[in-house]
Amino acid sequence: AFRSPAGDGKSVLDHFESLQFRNPIYPGTTASGFLVVHRDEGYRAVDVDLISREKAKSFTYIVPDPSFKGDYTLVDFNTLYDSAEIVEIEEEEALRRELEKLPCCTANKDGTGYGDPLNLVFVGNNRDIFSALIRRGWHGTEILWSKAAWRTFKSFLGGGRYRYSPVSPLYVYGRRQDLAAQKARGTIHQRNHLRMWLTPLRFRGKKVWVGQISRDIGVKFTLKSPTISTHVIDPNVDEARRYLLQDLAYSQALARAAAVKGVGETSRESPRFNLVGDPYFTDGLRAVMFFEPRPRTLSDLDFLKFWEVPTRPLPGPDKGVSDAPRRPDSFNDAALRARAKTVAEGGIRVSATIPSPEESRDIFGVDLEKKGVQPLWLEIQNDTDRQLYFLPTGLDPEYFSPLEVSFGYHARFSDDANAQLDEHIERLGLRNIIDPRSKESGFVYTNRDKASKFVAVDLVGWKWTKSLNLVVPAPGRKIAEDHYERLFQMISRSDLVETDDESHLRELLEQLPCCVSSEDGAQGEPLNVVLVGNLEDAAPAFIRRSYHFAPADPRYLFQRSQDVSVSKRERWVASQPHLLRAWLTTIRFRGRPVWVAQVGMPLGGRFARTAEDGAPLPIDPDVDEARNDLVQDLIYSQFLAKIGFVQGVGQVMASSPRTTPGGGTYHTDGLRAVLFFEPRPVHLSEIRFLAWEPLADHYRHQVGSGESKTGP
């Protein structure tokens, strides 16, 4: 049985809540306490963001684990160069020249062989760079020692998780990498990984790093590695470079980007080889990324003009191979185009659809569904005078590269057939750059959604961004398609309550029902969230935070079950198991739909076990925790513009909880969070807090009365 360390007879729950860090932090006070987070073996990256009314401040700390053996633990960065070796640079053109003088490639230890191309440059302070990587889910890697080698071997055999798995040592300036990081899927076989070396260059006082990134798409046995295994890289190394740039664009720390000459162009037909014999081809450029203190949005991103411009040459025509996997000689997209969902705005038109499994097999010649790959057909028409750059990471942060897809279907001893499949899958991919007055179409290889798919198309240019968003039903899901047709008809219905006044909106929201109900009308969980915005505006915010459509047991409001339900999905670590059910109301605020929702999580959270009889699990009694988590999460989406709180079900004390039809209980401060979404990028310091219900005063009162509570 649990015994409180203080000997005060507290329960486990009371004890943990008493130790918890408490929001908000009142003026002139200090707050302290514990946050229970995922275990990190390498280092705890503490990214502390503080926001108030239209102000934001960020702090980043790296707290290393003394027992962790990472590349960076072997380097004393303060003594790596003496003052005479440092090259100070002030002008951009001078920086460009110096970057093009940097070594072309990695090397082996004695410098007698060249390996992967150095295709990255980071410019910035450690805090800003590390913050960007942390926020986007990158992890430091271990050096190759006995324990790490054994874990790698076991993960290799079983296809298991190992998010700190080592990368082999490569050399620049006669030394192994100073820092290595990776972003992996749920298996060791697939990951993006980078190595970085600190250079003697300083640009306007900031450090300059040179590095290498590649995407691992599989593994193979080799005697060249102590683990008897090594990864196979995607031969199109430019794809990994693009992925990193796209990924860090959402970090709110990337300020500028450019490209300079690096290793030089290498064609598919005449590839170069790395130190383990993997071929690669490239346009020969290296991406240069400049980091600044946050917060920044996509529209702040500055692409330096007059530097090199990356392109993506498409593969050549098919080569006839008699034993190639079955695939069509040509691809006619007329059937996909005919049923595609389309949205247009400001001279840009986006169409999207998902081929059925049968169509997919006919188009690609292989069964992509077996590997969990869902090809999404996109067409982007650009009728503007601006060159556009499409960011597929905004659509699916873990999308598959074309050659990663085809590698999963390679046959042994069939090099010609495999090469033909590679070219076919890559040629069907979507080109990321859309020139002025042109259009591009092709497939993005996404993770499978069983129901409908949120499609967020983020386009960026020089200090400009546009997001166009659609809901695309999964193929063969006629019920889902009919449901969303009805939903969009409801959005344009005539019996609406229109208001442009925030005070009037508050009154309308407080008059909404307090709770959901079961099918027989029994009162259930409180309606604790309001979403204000078009589905196309709110959906991208949820996509960027890894939410997806998810079927859910029905709850009822307005005499119907939920219109939309979403949950969070992460592939690497268990995500917060929040489930949100939303209903469209008849309220319109400044022409935008208003949704009311209930968010909660099962009792036990990530540790909850599915009931043996399959019955739904009761909710966590502290429903405010799930609501506050959702608010904090969506703050980072760059689409949340305003936050307010209004009265909802009314206060329910933890000492006198209410019961729900499923046998659960809940307590709450009685408020519902009101979230306003905008189609334009919004950074942390721009978020406005409405002076409606003062949430801080609610928590001050409850803590003073003995109720344990923490705010968002």
TIDRENKE-326915 format. One record per residue (C-alpha): residue in one letter; x, y, z. Coordinates in steps of 0.1 Angstrom, whole numbers, padded with zeros to 4 digits, always signed. Last residue first. Layout:
<nodes>
AXYZ ...
</nodes>
This chain:
<nodes>
P-0033+0258-0186 G-0043+0259-0150 T-0035+0235-0121 K-0060+0225-0094 S-0060+0211-0059 E-0090+0222-0040 G-0082+0236-0005 S-0102+0268-0006 G-0072+0289-0015 V-0063+0266-0043 Q-0099+0270-0057 H-0099+0308-0054 R-0065+0312-0071 Y-0076+0288-0097 H-0107+0307-0106 D-0088+0340-0105 A-0064+0327-0131 L-0092+0317-0154 P-0106+0352-0156 E-0139+0346-0174 W-0140+0371-0203 A-0110+0394-0208 L-0101+0377-0241 F-0065+0365-0245 R-0048+0375-0278 I-0021+0353-0294 E+0004+0375-0312 S+0034+0366-0290 L+0030+0329-0297 H+0030+0332-0335 V+0000+0334-0357 P+0001+0323-0394 R-0030+0333-0414 P-0061+0311-0418 E-0073+0322-0383 F-0087+0301-0355 F-0105+0312-0323 L-0105+0289-0293 V-0131+0292-0266 A-0122+0271-0234 R-0152+0260-0214 L-0155+0266-0177 G-0170+0246-0149 D-0139+0244-0127 T-0143+0207-0131 H-0149+0174-0114 Y-0157+0141-0131 T-0171+0106-0124 G-0172+0074-0144 G-0199+0047-0145 G-0205+0049-0182 P-0236+0070-0177 T-0216+0098-0161 T-0213+0107-0124 R-0207+0141-0108 P-0180+0147-0083 S-0185+0160-0047 S-0150+0163-0031 A-0135+0171-0066 M-0158+0201-0067 V-0181+0207-0097 Q-0181+0243-0109 G-0206+0252-0136 V-0215+0232-0168 G-0202+0260-0190 Q-0192+0296-0181 V-0169+0312-0206 F-0131+0312-0213 G-0112+0330-0240 I-0083+0323-0264 K-0075+0342-0296 A-0054+0336-0327 L-0047+0298-0329 F-0033+0290-0364 Q+0004+0288-0356 S-0001+0252-0344 Y+0019+0258-0312 I-0010+0272-0292 L-0029+0241-0303 D-0010+0220-0277 Q-0015+0243-0248 V-0053+0246-0254 L-0056+0208-0258 D-0036+0202-0226 N-0059+0226-0207 R-0090+0208-0219 A-0075+0174-0210 E-0066+0186-0175 D-0100+0203-0171 V-0117+0168-0173 D-0101+0158-0140 P-0122+0126-0135 D-0102+0108-0162 I-0129+0092-0184 P-0143+0057-0180 L-0131+0031-0205 P-0154+0021-0233 A-0164-0016-0232 G-0143-0041-0252 D-0152-0069-0228 E-0116-0072-0216 A-0114-0034-0210 T-0085-0018-0228 R-0057-0008-0205 A-0050+0027-0194 F-0013+0036-0190 R-0013+0064-0215 G-0042+0081-0196 G-0052+0060-0166 L-0088+0071-0168 P-0095+0077-0204 M-0090+0112-0219 G-0114+0141-0223 V-0125+0166-0248 Q-0161+0177-0253 A-0169+0200-0282 V-0189+0230-0293 W-0184+0243-0328 V-0189+0279-0341 P-0190+0285-0379 R-0175+0317-0392 G-0195+0346-0407 R-0184+0372-0381 F-0193+0346-0354 R-0219+0321-0366 I-0240+0302-0341 T-0262+0273-0354 T-0239+0248-0337 L-0216+0222-0353 W-0208+0194-0329 A-0174+0182-0318 R-0160+0151-0301 L-0124+0153-0289 L-0104+0123-0277 H-0072+0127-0258 P-0048+0098-0255 Q-0017+0120-0250 S+0007+0103-0274 A+0027+0071-0267 V+0062+0077-0281 W+0075+0072-0316 R+0044+0069-0338 E+0022+0097-0325 R-0015+0099-0330 K-0039+0124-0313 S-0076+0119-0315 V-0104+0134-0336 S-0142+0132-0337 V-0165+0151-0360 D-0202+0155-0362 Q-0209+0139-0329 S-0241+0120-0325 R-0275+0137-0331 Q-0304+0151-0312 F-0288+0185-0307 L-0261+0167-0286 Y-0253+0130-0284 R-0222+0109-0276 P-0213+0081-0299 D-0184+0058-0294 A-0155+0071-0314 P-0140+0068-0349 A-0108+0088-0353 F-0100+0117-0377 H-0064+0127-0370 Y-0045+0148-0346 S-0007+0152-0350 R-0003+0188-0337 R+0001+0201-0372 I-0030+0183-0382 F-0050+0199-0354 A-0041+0234-0364 P-0047+0224-0401 A-0083+0214-0393 A-0093+0247-0376 D-0091+0268-0407 E-0106+0244-0432 L-0133+0235-0407 N-0142+0272-0407 G-0136+0290-0374 V-0146+0292-0338 L-0139+0261-0317 V-0156+0258-0283 V-0143+0234-0256 N-0157+0221-0223 L-0190+0204-0231 P-0193+0184-0198 E-0195+0146-0198 G-0228+0128-0196 Q-0265+0134-0190 A-0287+0105-0196 G-0307+0109-0229 D-0311+0073-0239 E-0284+0076-0265 S-0260+0090-0239 S-0258+0128-0233 V-0233+0156-0239 C-0231+0184-0214 C-0239+0220-0204 P-0262+0229-0233 L-0254+0262-0250 Q-0265+0294-0232 E-0230+0303-0221 L-0219+0303-0258 L-0247+0327-0268 E-0238+0351-0240 R-0201+0350-0250 L-0210+0357-0286 H-0230+0387-0275 S-0199+0401-0257 E-0177+0393-0288 D-0200+0412-0312 D-0202+0402-0348 T-0232+0379-0344 E-0253+0356-0366 V-0277+0330-0353 L-0285+0307-0381 D-0316+0291-0395 S-0304+0293-0432 R-0280+0264-0435 S-0246+0269-0450 I-0226+0250-0424 M-0253+0223-0423 Q-0248+0217-0460 F-0211+0212-0452 L-0220+0186-0426 R-0244+0168-0449 E-0216+0164-0475 Y-0193+0154-0447 H-0216+0125-0437 D-0222+0114-0473 E-0184+0111-0478 A-0180+0092-0445 I-0208+0068-0454 K-0194+0063-0489 R-0161+0051-0474 G-0148+0033-0505 P-0119+0056-0508 A-0111+0077-0477 P-0129+0110-0477 V-0108+0141-0484 V-0113+0171-0462 L-0096+0202-0476 N-0072+0229-0467 L-0053+0257-0484 S-0026+0274-0465 K-0007+0304-0478 T+0027+0318-0469 W+0048+0348-0477 K+0082+0362-0466 W+0097+0349-0499 G+0074+0320-0508 V+0056+0293-0488 L+0027+0269-0495 D+0011+0248-0469 V-0014+0222-0482 A-0034+0208-0453 V-0054+0177-0462 F-0074+0163-0433 K-0081+0127-0442 S-0113+0108-0439 A-0115+0074-0422 K-0088+0048-0421 D-0059+0072-0424 R-0028+0057-0438 N+0006+0074-0435 T+0014+0096-0465 Y+0031+0091-0499 V+0025+0124-0517 F+0014+0118-0553 G+0015+0138-0584 S+0004+0171-0599 E+0022+0204-0607 K+0007+0236-0622 S+0021+0266-0639 R+0017+0304-0640 P+0046+0310-0616 D+0066+0279-0608 I+0055+0252-0584 I+0083+0237-0565 N+0076+0205-0545 R+0073+0181-0574 L+0047+0155-0566 G+0057+0118-0568 L+0047+0096-0598 R+0083+0098-0612 E+0096+0086-0578 I+0075+0054-0578 H+0084+0046-0615 E+0120+0054-0611 D+0124+0032-0580 L+0103+0004-0597 Q+0127+0004-0627 A+0157+0003-0604 N+0143-0027-0586 A+0137-0045-0618 D+0173-0039-0629 D+0187-0049-0596 S+0167-0081-0593 F+0189-0104-0571 R+0165-0100-0542 A+0133-0081-0547 H+0127-0046-0537 Y+0092-0038-0524 G+0101-0019-0492 F+0127+0000-0512 S+0099+0015-0534 V+0084+0034-0505 E+0117+0047-0492 L+0125+0057-0527 P+0094+0079-0529 S+0100+0095-0495 F+0074+0086-0469 Y+0054+0112-0449 E+0061+0115-0412 P+0051+0151-0406 D+0020+0145-0428 L+0003+0175-0444 G+0025+0202-0429 T+0055+0180-0436 P+0045+0181-0473 L+0057+0217-0475 F+0050+0231-0510 Y+0072+0259-0524 L+0056+0285-0546 Q+0071+0308-0572 R+0051+0341-0573 D+0035+0356-0604 T+0002+0339-0596 D-0019+0313-0614 N-0003+0285-0595 Q-0022+0252-0599 I-0015+0225-0573 E-0027+0190-0580 L-0025+0164-0553 W-0030+0126-0553 L-0026+0111-0518 P-0008+0078-0516 Q-0016+0059-0484 V+0013+0038-0471 G+0007+0013-0443 K+0031-0012-0458 K+0003-0036-0470 E-0016-0006-0483 L+0011+0001-0509 D+0002-0030-0529 V+0026-0029-0559 G+0022-0020-0596 F+0020+0017-0587 I-0011+0028-0607 D-0029-0005-0609 R-0022-0014-0573 S-0034+0021-0562 E-0066+0018-0582 E-0075-0014-0564 P-0066+0001-0530 S-0088+0031-0539 P-0070+0063-0549 I-0071+0092-0525 T-0081+0127-0537 A-0069+0162-0538 S-0073+0194-0558 V-0056+0227-0550 R-0061+0260-0568 I-0041+0292-0563 G-0050+0326-0578 G-0060+0340-0544 E-0081+0311-0533 A-0092+0278-0547 V-0104+0245-0531 T-0110+0212-0548 K-0120+0177-0539 A-0110+0152-0565 R-0137+0130-0582 A-0129+0138-0619 R-0091+0144-0612 L-0087+0108-0599 A-0105+0093-0630 A-0085+0115-0653 D-0051+0107-0638 N-0039+0085-0667 F-0006+0068-0658 S+0015+0051-0684 D+0032+0018-0690 P+0013+0002-0661 R+0031-0018-0634 R+0038-0054-0627 P+0072-0058-0611 A+0101-0058-0637 D+0112-0091-0652 S+0113-0080-0688 V+0130-0047-0682 G+0123-0018-0706 K+0139+0014-0692 D+0114+0039-0681 P+0120+0076-0690 G+0143+0098-0670 P+0138+0108-0633 L+0126+0143-0625 P+0150+0170-0617 R+0143+0187-0584 T+0157+0222-0582 P+0176+0240-0555 V+0181+0278-0560 E+0217+0291-0554 W+0220+0326-0538 F+0205+0357-0555 K+0176+0358-0530 L+0178+0347-0494 F+0146+0329-0486 D+0131+0347-0456 L+0107+0329-0434 D+0084+0353-0415 S+0053+0340-0432 L+0060+0305-0418 T+0059+0318-0383 R+0085+0331-0358 P+0087+0330-0320 R+0115+0325-0313 P+0151+0335-0311 E+0169+0332-0344 F+0181+0304-0366 F+0197+0307-0401 M+0195+0276-0423 V+0219+0270-0452 A+0210+0240-0475 R+0239+0224-0493 L+0239+0220-0531 G+0252+0193-0553 D+0220+0185-0572 T+0223+0150-0557 F+0228+0113-0564 Y+0237+0086-0540 P+0250+0050-0541 D+0255+0030-0509 G+0290+0014-0507 V+0296+0016-0469 L+0318+0047-0473 N+0294+0066-0495 F+0291+0061-0532 R+0287+0086-0561 P+0261+0081-0588 S+0265+0081-0626 E+0231+0073-0640 R+0213+0090-0610 S+0233+0121-0617 T+0258+0139-0595 E+0259+0177-0591 G+0286+0193-0570 V+0298+0186-0535 G+0286+0220-0522 K+0273+0251-0538 V+0251+0273-0517 A+0215+0272-0507 A+0193+0296-0487 A+0171+0297-0456 R+0161+0324-0431 A+0143+0326-0397 L+0140+0291-0384 A+0130+0293-0348 Q+0092+0288-0349 S+0098+0250-0353 Y+0075+0247-0383 A+0102+0256-0409 L+0123+0230-0391 D+0104+0202-0408 Q+0105+0217-0443 L+0142+0223-0441 L+0148+0188-0427 Y+0127+0172-0454 R+0144+0191-0481 R+0178+0178-0470 A+0164+0143-0467 E+0151+0145-0503 D+0184+0159-0515 V+0201+0126-0506 N+0183+0108-0534 P+0200+0075-0528 D+0178+0069-0497 I+0202+0054-0473 V+0206+0017-0464 H+0214+0013-0427 T+0241-0009-0412 S+0243-0043-0397 I+0270-0065-0381 T+0267-0043-0350 P+0305-0037-0351 S+0301-0024-0387 K+0321-0032-0419 L+0310-0068-0418 T+0276-0059-0433 F+0240-0070-0430 K+0214-0047-0444 V+0190-0021-0431 G+0162+0000-0446 I+0151+0035-0457 D+0176+0056-0438 R+0173+0092-0448 S+0204+0114-0451 I+0218+0145-0435 Q+0253+0159-0434 G+0268+0188-0416 V+0285+0222-0414 W+0280+0244-0384 V+0284+0282-0381 K+0283+0299-0347 K+0269+0333-0343 G+0289+0365-0338 R+0278+0382-0370 F+0286+0350-0389 R+0313+0330-0371 L+0334+0305-0390 P+0358+0281-0373 T+0334+0252-0381 L+0314+0231-0357 W+0306+0197-0371 M+0272+0182-0375 R+0258+0148-0382 L+0222+0142-0393 H+0197+0113-0392 N+0163+0107-0408 R+0149+0074-0398 Q+0136+0040-0409 H+0150+0006-0398 I+0150+0014-0361 T+0113+0011-0359 G+0085+0034-0347 R+0097+0062-0371 A+0129+0080-0364 K+0142+0115-0361 Q+0179+0116-0355 A+0207+0136-0340 A+0245+0137-0341 L+0268+0163-0327 D+0306+0168-0329 Q+0310+0143-0357 R+0343+0125-0358 R+0375+0145-0361 G+0401+0151-0389 Y+0384+0184-0400 V+0355+0162-0411 Y+0351+0126-0401 L+0323+0100-0400 P+0314+0079-0370 S+0285+0055-0375 V+0252+0066-0362 P+0241+0053-0328 S+0205+0044-0318 Y+0190+0071-0295 R+0154+0065-0306 Y+0156+0027-0302 R+0123+0011-0312 G+0120-0024-0325 G+0124-0040-0359 G+0131-0073-0341 L+0165-0082-0356 F+0177-0046-0359 S+0163-0036-0325 K+0184-0065-0310 F+0215-0054-0329 T+0211-0018-0320 R+0206-0026-0283 W+0238-0047-0284 A+0258-0020-0301 A+0245+0006-0277 K+0256-0015-0247 S+0290-0022-0262 W+0298+0013-0275 L+0289+0032-0307 I+0282+0067-0296 E+0247+0075-0285 T+0223+0097-0305 G+0206+0130-0297 H+0169+0131-0305 W+0148+0151-0330 G+0111+0157-0322 R+0103+0189-0340 R+0104+0211-0308 I+0137+0196-0298 L+0154+0203-0332 A+0142+0240-0332 S+0152+0244-0295 F+0187+0229-0302 I+0192+0255-0330 D+0180+0285-0309 R+0199+0275-0278 N+0231+0267-0297 N+0233+0301-0313 G+0228+0303-0350 V+0240+0294-0385 F+0234+0258-0395 V+0249+0244-0428 L+0238+0212-0445 N+0247+0192-0476 L+0281+0177-0466 P+0281+0148-0491 D+0283+0113-0478 G+0316+0095-0479 Y+0352+0102-0491 G+0382+0079-0486 T+0418+0083-0475 G+0411+0107-0447 D+0425+0085-0419 K+0392+0083-0400 N+0370+0080-0430 A+0356+0111-0448 T+0326+0134-0449 C+0321+0154-0481 C+0327+0187-0499 P+0349+0204-0474 L+0341+0241-0468 K+0351+0266-0495 E+0315+0271-0506 L+0306+0282-0471 E+0334+0308-0472 R+0321+0323-0504 R+0285+0325-0491 L+0297+0341-0459 A+0315+0368-0479 E+0283+0374-0498 E+0263+0377-0466 E+0286+0403-0450 E+0297+0402-0414 I+0322+0373-0411 E+0346+0365-0382 V+0370+0336-0389 I+0381+0320-0357 E+0415+0302-0359 A+0434+0329-0339 S+0409+0327-0311 D+0416+0291-0304 Y+0393+0264-0318 L+0378+0234-0301 T+0384+0248-0267 N+0349+0261-0259 F+0333+0232-0278 D+0347+0206-0254 V+0337+0175-0274 L+0332+0139-0262 T+0298+0145-0247 Y+0286+0158-0281 D+0289+0124-0296 G+0266+0109-0269 K+0275+0085-0241 F+0247+0089-0215 S+0256+0083-0179 P+0259+0120-0171 D+0224+0126-0184 P+0226+0161-0199 V+0203+0190-0190 I+0199+0212-0221 Y+0180+0244-0213 T+0158+0265-0236 F+0140+0297-0225 S+0112+0313-0244 K+0093+0346-0238 A+0059+0355-0252 K+0037+0386-0251 E+0003+0393-0266 R-0014+0389-0232 S+0007+0363-0214 I+0030+0335-0227 L+0059+0316-0212 D+0076+0289-0233 V+0101+0266-0215 D+0120+0241-0237 V+0138+0218-0214 A+0158+0192-0234 R+0165+0164-0210 Y+0195+0146-0222 G+0204+0112-0235 E+0181+0087-0218 D+0150+0107-0221 R+0120+0096-0200 H+0087+0110-0210 V+0074+0138-0188 V+0059+0142-0153 L+0061+0179-0145 F+0072+0187-0110 G+0069+0218-0089 S+0078+0254-0086 A+0061+0288-0091 T+0076+0321-0080 T+0055+0352-0074 G+0056+0389-0083 P+0029+0386-0109 Y+0010+0353-0108 I+0024+0322-0124 P-0006+0302-0138 N-0001+0273-0136 R+0010+0248-0110 F+0038+0224-0111 Q+0027+0191-0094 L+0040+0180-0060 S+0006+0183-0043 E-0011+0165-0072 F+0012+0136-0068 H+0004+0132-0031 D-0033+0137-0036 L-0034+0110-0063 V-0013+0085-0042 S-0035+0091-0012 K-0024+0114+0016 G-0019+0100+0051 D+0003+0128+0063 G+0035+0107+0068 A+0054+0131+0046 P+0067+0102+0024 S+0030+0093+0018 R+0025+0056+0022 F+0011+0036-0007 A+0000+0000+0000 
</nodes>
